[in-house]
Amino acid sequence: MLPLGKLRSDVLNEILERLEINDGKVVIGPREGFDSAVLEYDEEHYLVVATDPVLGVPEEHFGFFTYHFASSDVSVFGTRPRWLVVDILLPEGSRREELAAIMGELNAECAKYGTSVVGGHTGVYRTLRAPTATTTAMGIVRREELRLPVAKPGDEIVITKGVGIEFAVGAAWFDAEGLKKHLSPGEIAQLREMYRLETVVSDALVAAPFVRGMHDATEGGLTALHEIADNSNLGFEVDMGKVYIPPLVDRALGAYGVNPLTVSSTGTLIAIVPPSKAEVLVRALGERGIPAFRIGRFTEDKGRLLKNGEGWEEFPRFEGDAYAGLY
C-alpha cells in the first residue's frame, strides 16, 4: 500500500523511468527534485511550467493557496508566474458565496504579482468531501536567468523565514483543541495568520539575481537538500544551531514531537548561493522584510551531515510527513 503524502523516491523514479519524451522542445522534463518543467519558448527565452494540487489547507484561505503552491514552483526557477490554469472542484452543498470568496482571494494574489488566470474548470461533485484544486502556473524566463536546483562545491545553503511553519499553521487550523494544551487562544490565532508565509514567490523573485538555484521546502522540509545533493553529485553540511524555527512554531512542533528538519515547510525557500553572494542575498531579503539564515554548505565529500551541538550525525531523510495526519 502506498503511504500518505508524496511518493517516495523509489516509486517516483520507477514511474519516471517509464515515461518517454520524444520532443526536442523539452529542456527539463519530469525529474525528482525539479518541481517545474522547462520548455523552449524562443531563441532567448524558456517557458517554465509547474502544477500542484491544493487540498488539506484552511478553506477560509483556499484562494491564497490556489495561487501560491504552483506559482512558488515557477518562481524558484527564476521567473514571475505569468499565467495560471485553475481547476476548482467543490463538494456537494457548496454555496455560491464560498466560490466567490475563493475567486476573490485568488484574484487578489494574481493582481499582486501581475498574473492572469487564462483557463481552467470549475464544478461541484458528490465524490468530494472538501474543496480541491489543481493549478498549473507558467512563466517566461530569459535563458541566462533560468535557475535550477543544482549546486557546486562550496555553495552556501540559505533559508528564508524558518522551518516548520506549514505544519504549525495547519495544526492551528485543524487541531486547535489539541494545541490549547500548549498555546493560548491568542497564540493559536497568531499561528493561523502565519498562513501568509506559506509561499516563496516574493522570496524567490528577490533572491534570483544572487543565487545559483532554489527549492521550496514543501513536504519533507529540509530533506529536499538530499534531492539537490543527488542532482549535483555532492554532499552537504548543516549546522542545526543556525536553523531558525519561529518561537511559536517551535512550541507547536514540540507539542506533537515533530522533527523540524523533516516536516512540511512550504514557504521556506532553500537558496543555493555562491559564497561571495551569501551575505548580500541575506541583506537584500532583509530589506524586503524576509528574514534569511545561512545554515550550511554543499561539499565535494558525499556525506550528508548535521552538526548537532558539538557532534556530527547523519542528516535525516524523508520517511513520512506528520502534516498528512492533521487533516
Secondary structure, DSSP 8 states (H G I E B T S, - for coil): ---SSS--HHHHHHHHHH-----TTEEE-SBTTB-SEEEE-SSSEEEEEEEEEE-SS-GGGHHHHHHHHHHHHHHTTTS---EEEEEEEEETT--HHHHHHHHHHHHHHHHHHT-EEEEEEEEEETT-SS-EEEEEEEEEEEGGG---S---TT-EEEEES-SSHHHHHHHHHH-HHHHTTTS-HHHHHHHHHGGGGS--HHHHHHHGGG-SEEEE--TTGGGHHHHHHHHHT-EEEEEGGG----HHHHHHHHHHT--TTTS--TT-EEEEE-GGGHHHHHHHHHHTT--EEEEEEEESS--EEEEETTEEEE-------GGGGT-
